[in-house]
Amino acid sequence: MIITLEEAKNLLRVDFEEDNGLIQTLINTIPQYLENKTGRPWDTDVINPLVKTLAGFLLKSWYDGSTPQLEKTIENIIATLTPMAR
């Protein structure tokens, strides 16, 4: 798992349980999203810190809504990870 529910809730500043199901669904989507974008699975035993950072940005974008700056940051990190996938 790239990011845990507890880590995600801390990152999103969520301190209630009502959205746990939604947040967990978003967390579960991240590995396939990253594999589709980069061509490599990233949910290995040792998680690359850049992948963990990207997971946080993706969650923030999907849960709170995106901004142009956040989207640019996400795309830049994906562009950095893609060559590492080869």
C-alpha positions, 0 to 999 in steps of 0.5 A: 500500500502506497499510503495508509488511511491514517496517513491520508486523513492526516494529509487531508486534515480529516478528523472524522470517520464519515469519509473513511470509505471515500478516502479508502476508495481513492487510496485504492485507486492510486496504484492503478492510476500510477501504473497507467500513467508510468507503465510500472507498478509502484505499490511494492514493498519499498515505496519510493518517497516521491511516489508517496508524495505524489499519492498525497497530491493525488488524494488532495486533488481528488478529495478537495478539488484540483487547482492549476498549480496542483495539477502542474505539480502532479504532472511534473512528478509523473514526468519525473517518475516515468523514466524511472519506470523503465 
